[in-house]
Amino acid sequence: SRSTNDLTQVRLLLGFGVLNVANTLFALISALSLMIGISGRLTLAALAPAPVLMLVTRWFARQMFSRTRDTQESLGVLSGRAQASLAGVRVVRSLALEPAEQRAFSAASEQYLEKSLGLAKIRGAMFPIMGAVSAVGLLIVFWYGGTLVLEQRISHGDFVAFWAGLGRLIWPLMALGFVASIVQRGRASYERLEQIFVAVPEVVSGPAPAPALVAGSLAVRDLTFLIGERAVLDHVSFEVPPGGSLAIVGRTGSGKSTLAAILPRLLPTPAGTVFLDGVDVCTLPLRALRRAIGYAQQDAFLFSTTVARNIAFSLDQPDTDEAVERARASAAEAQILTELESLPGGLDTVVGERGVQLSGGQRQRVALARAFLGEPPILVLDDPLSAVDARTEAAILGAIERQAQQ
């Protein structure tokens, strides 16, 4: 919702809104110049409702801001509900929860409708009320201007010219409500976007320069990691020399995946606990660190593009012939090349959103091939073979061992 609706409202504010503010100011200045030149007193009389108009506009602006913000937040909830339901449609169907999901979506939709109608009521009431206040100025001009004409203090031609100038003034005053609507909706949307702009990331690059060469030694010393007040990892220490390997086993929920994510700093790594070639990883640039530590996770994520582009995702130009050949070689190491070539488009087959066209084991091996292609000095595997049969797993582990020896 922030990247679509809110961004659209800010674009309207900075584009159409700014132009309308400028047009309104120029029209207001030109109309007032003409009217004051004809009769200053009649101009003051015509502007008598202006203070009331400003108060009304200010009240409506506040209401528009708060209600627009509430509407955008409701739209974000509705969008998130729809995205979650569509992404997990197979889970919903497998548990026969379609009616429950429909009720949840209907509830979010009703809330959004309620907020939108509240905003629409304010917008619908704003223009008639501002028009009524502006009409009071017209009545005053007719009464006082007619009196001035009868007393021959201004001519009939002056009154007609003043009326024409007043007509030019009415449009800016009426447009004031429209401009206020755009400004307040833009402000509310920018406030939601600003929450992202001012957010400080938990993981930032270190000040040290990138190492010219990474040998591949990894050391963890007295690592403790808390989630809330619960210690997921408690005083963990180990060392892996270049070319070495280490298997970490434990029950479900013991922190294995957390440890795997901490090593390349995908989670906030405590300073002075993880070292790459003797250097604290918190002092290294993130790009250099993550180039050195390849990470293949259990829940493999694939982009909605071709198999070849998914494997060669880390390359600057994944569509070149060289990149495709490297992708094929990595797929062969991950024991997935034969299966990929049997797809309708081979490696040019689009896998769909999150790789929906592939099986769980195929997605894992494609993600593993992506990690192989970067040839990182250190490869962290977070149970990426859980959906693979024993024979294929043995072949993949053999490939990993050969890469480690090289």
N, C-alpha and C positions, 0 to 999 in steps of 0.2 A: 504493500500500500504506500509506503514512503517513497519507493523508487518509481512509482507510477502516478498515483493521484496527487500526492503532496508535491511532487516535482512539477506536475502540470500546473497546479495552482501558483507555485512560485514563478514559473515561466510566464503565466498571465500577469502576475504582479509586475515583474521586471520588464515585460514587453508591452502588452496592451494597456496595463494599468498605468505605467509611467507616461505613455503617450496621451492617455485620457486626462491625466493630471495636468500635463502641459497644455493640452487643448483647452481644458476648463479654465486654467489661469489666464491664458491669452484672451479667451472670449470674455471673461469677467472684467479684465482690465480695459479692453476696448469698449465694452458696453458702458462701464462706469465713466470712462472719459467722455463719451458722448452725452450721457445723461447729466453729469455735473456741469458740462459746458452750457447746457440749456437752462437748468434750474437746480441749484444746489439744495434748496428747500424741498422741492419735489422729489429729489433723489433720496434725501434723508427719510422722507415719508414712505417712499417705496421700499426702503431697506428696514423699516420699523420691525417687520417680522423676523429679521435676520438673526437676532439673539435667540429667539425661540427655535428657529430652524437649526442653529448650531447645537443647542441643547438636545433637540430631537435626534440630530445626526449622531451626536456623541453617544447617546443611549443606545441607538440602533447599532452603532459600531461595536460597542462592548458586547451586546447580545450576539451579533454576528461572529465575533471572534470566539467566544466561548462555545457557541453552538456548532460552529464550523470545526473546531478542535474535537468536540465530542463526536461529531459525525465522521471525521476522518479516523478517529480511534475505533469506532464501531465498524467502519469499513475494513480496517486492518484485521480486526477479529474475524469478520466474515470471510475475508480472503484467506486467512490462515486456516480457518475451518475447512474451506473448500479445497485448499492445497493439500491438507493432511488427509482428507477423505479420498481424494483422487490418487495420491501417492500410495496410500495403503488400501486401495480398493480390493485387492486380493484377500487381505486379512479380514476386511469387513465382510466380504462374501463368504469366506471360509467359516466365519463364526455366525453367519446369518444375522448380521447386525444392521442390515440396510434400513429397517424402520427407525432404529435408534439414531443412526447417522442422519436420517432425514429430519427427525425431530430436533436434533442438535443444530443442524443447518437452518431449519425453520426458525428456531429460537434466536440464533444470531442474525438471521435476516429480518425478523420482526424488530429486533433492537435497532438495527440499522435503519429500518423504515421509520421507526418512531423518531429517531434522531433527525433523519432527513426531513420528515414532515415538520418537526419543530423549527428547523432552519428555514424551510419553505414558507412557513407562516410568518416568520420575522421578515423575510424578504418580500413576501406578498403585502404585508402591512406597511412596510417602509415607504414605498413609492406613493400610495394614496395619501398617507399622512403628510409626507413632505410636500406633495402637490397641494393639499388643502392649506397648509401653512403658507405656501407661496401664493396661493390664490387670494389670501388676505391682503397681500401687498398690491395685487391688481385692483381690489376694491378700494383701497386707500388712494391709489393713483387716480382712479375714476372720480372719486369724491373730491380730493384735494386739487387734482389737476383741473377738474371742471370748474372748481371755484376760482382758481387762478385765471382761467380763460374768461370767465364771466367778469372778473374784476379787471380784465385786460392787462394782467401782469405778465402773461405770456400769450403769444399768438396761437391761432389754430394750427399753423404750420409747425410751430415749436412743439405743441402738444402731440401732433402726429409723429414728429421725429422722435420725441421722447418715448412715445409708445413703441416705436420701432426699436429703439435702444433697449427698452424694457423687455421686449420680446427676445432680444439677443442675450439679456441677462437671465431670463427664466431658464433657458437651456442649461447654462452652467450650474444653476442652483438645483435643477432636477437631476443633472448628471452627477451632482455631488453624492447622491445616494448610491448610484451605480458604482462610482469610483470607490466609495467607502466599502461597498460590498466586496469589490475585487481586492482592496487593500487588506481588509480584515481576514478574508479567506487566505490570502497569500501569507499574512503574518502567522496565522494559526498553522499553516502547513510548514512554514519555515521553522517555527518553534519545534515541530516534530523532527524535521531534518537536522536541526542544530544539535539535538541529542546525540545524533550519530557523529556530527562534525567534531564535537568537543569530547567525545569518548576517548579515553586514554587506553591504548592497548596494554594488556598485561605482559606481553612478550615483545621486547624491542631489541634491535640489533645492538651488539656490543661495540665498544670504541676501538678495539684492536683491529689491525689490518688483517685481511684474509691470508691464511698461510699459503706459501708458494707451493708446497707439496704436503700431502696428507699421507702419513705412513699407515695409519689405521689402527692405532692402539686406543683402547677405550677403558676408562677407569671410573668407577662409581665409588665414592667414599662417604660413608655415614649419611646416606640419603634418607631424609624423612620428608614425607609429603602429606599434607593435611587437606581434607575436603570438609569444610566447616570445622568442627571440632574433632572429627574422626581421623585417626592416622591410618591412611591407606598403605603407606610404606613407612617402615620404622627401622631406621639405622641399617639401611641396605648398603653393602659394599661388595665389590667384585672387580676384577681386572681381566681384560681380554687382549692378548697381544695381537700384532698384525698377523693376519692369516689364521687366527685362532677362532674358536667357536665356543659358545656357551648356551646351554639349554636351561631355561628357567621354568620350573613346573610348580603347580600349586592348585588348590581348589578354586572353584569358580568364585570370583569376587575377591581374590586375594591380592589384587593389584598388579597383575602381569601386564595387562593392557595399559594401565596408567604408567608403569615403568617404561614400556615401549614408546609411549608418546612423550615422555619427559626427555628421553635421550636426544631427539632432534629439536627439542624445545617447542613442541606443539602444545605443551602445557607449560605454565610458569615453572621453570627449573630453579630450585634454590641455588644461590650462588655458592661456589666452592664445593660442589658435590659431584659434578660430572665433568670429566676431563677428556679432551681429545688430543692425543699426542702430548699429554702433560699440560695442556692449556685449558683453563676453565671455559666451558662452552658459553657461559654467560657473557664473556668478553669478546666473542667472535661475531662477525656479521652473520645474520640469519641465513642469507643466501649461500654463503660459503659453507656454513655448518650443515645445511640441509642438502647441499650437493655432496657433502662427504658422508652423510648418513642416510642411506636409502631406507624407506619405511613402507612395508607392505602390511596393511591391516586386514583383520579378519572380515570386516564388513566392507567388501570391495566396492568402491564407487567408480562408475563409468559415466562419461559424458555422452550426451545424445548426439554422437557423431559416428564416424566409421571406426572399425576395429583398429585399422592402421594408425589413425590419428590418436586414438586412445593410448596405444602402446608408445607412440612417438611423441606424446604430449610434452615431454620435457625438452624437446628439441626446438630450436628457434624456427626452423623451417621443416615442419613434419610432413610436407607433401612432396619433397624431392625424392628422386629415385634412390639416393643414398639412404635417406631416412626410412623409406619403405623396406629396403634390404636389411637395415639394422633392426627394424620392427619384426621382420620375418625371422631373423636369427634369434632375437629375444623370445619370440613366440615358440620357436623350436626348443629353446632351453627350458621354457616353462611347460613343455609337453602339451601345447595347445595348437600348434601350427596345422596339423592334419585336420583337426576339427574345424578350424577357422576356414581352411581352404574348401571345405565341403559346404560352407554356407552359400546361399544364392549368389552373393556378390563377392565371395572370398573375403579378403581383408578390407575390401571397400564396402562391406555390408554395414549399414547403419544399425547400431545396437539398440536404439531407442532410449528413452529417458531412464537413467540409472541402470542401463544395460538390460532392460526388461526382455529383450529378445534372446538372451543367453541364459543358460542354467546357472545355478549358484556356483558349481565347480568351475564352469567356464569363466564366469566373472572373476573369480579369485585368481585363476591362472592368467587372465589378461592383465589384471592389476599387478601380478607378480612379474610378468614380462615387462611391464612398464618400469618396474623397479630395477630389473636386470639391465634394461637398455642404458640407464644412466651410468652403469658400471661404478657404483659408489665404493669407496674403500671399506665402508662398513655397511652391512645390510641387516636391518632389524625386521624380523618376521614375527608378526603378532598373530600366530595361528592361522596363516593364510591358506592352509591346506586342509581345513576342517571338512570341506565338502568334496574332497578328492579321494579316490580309491587308493588302496595301499600300494599297488603296483606303480601307479602314476606318481604317488608321493615319493617312492623310493627313487624313481628316475629324476624327479625334480631336486631331491636332496643331493643326488649325485652331481647334478649340474652345478648346484651351489658349492659343493666341495671343490669341483674343478675350478670355478671362478676364484675361490679363496686361495687355491694353490698358485694361480696365475698372479 
